Amino acid sequence: MTNDLFEKATRLNETLFEQFSKAAEMQMNAFRRYADVTMEQARKVSEVRDLEGLKALTGDQAETLKSLSEQFTADWKAWQDYFNESREQFGKVFEKVPEESTKPGPKAAK
């Protein structure tokens, strides 16, 4: 029983580490993308010198907002996929235990 408990804990810890690593990577990638967009927009604003530049900037802002909306939707879908995958992985951690205990092994033979 103690070995079974350690095996469960080990599988759970491995799954937690793997899933949290994926979440951290997803967050860092999203942060980089949005920070890059922010820096690019700040640069463009700082370059506006006249009314024509302002008009060009506002046109560019609409394009940027559309792009951000699409990226946000893609990020949201990626997070939903991540949560579904995590749920499946955690389910597998706990599903394996009953399957293993029903298999005849050295303990059953004793």
Order of alpha helices (4+ residues) and beta strands (2+ residues): alpha-alpha-alpha
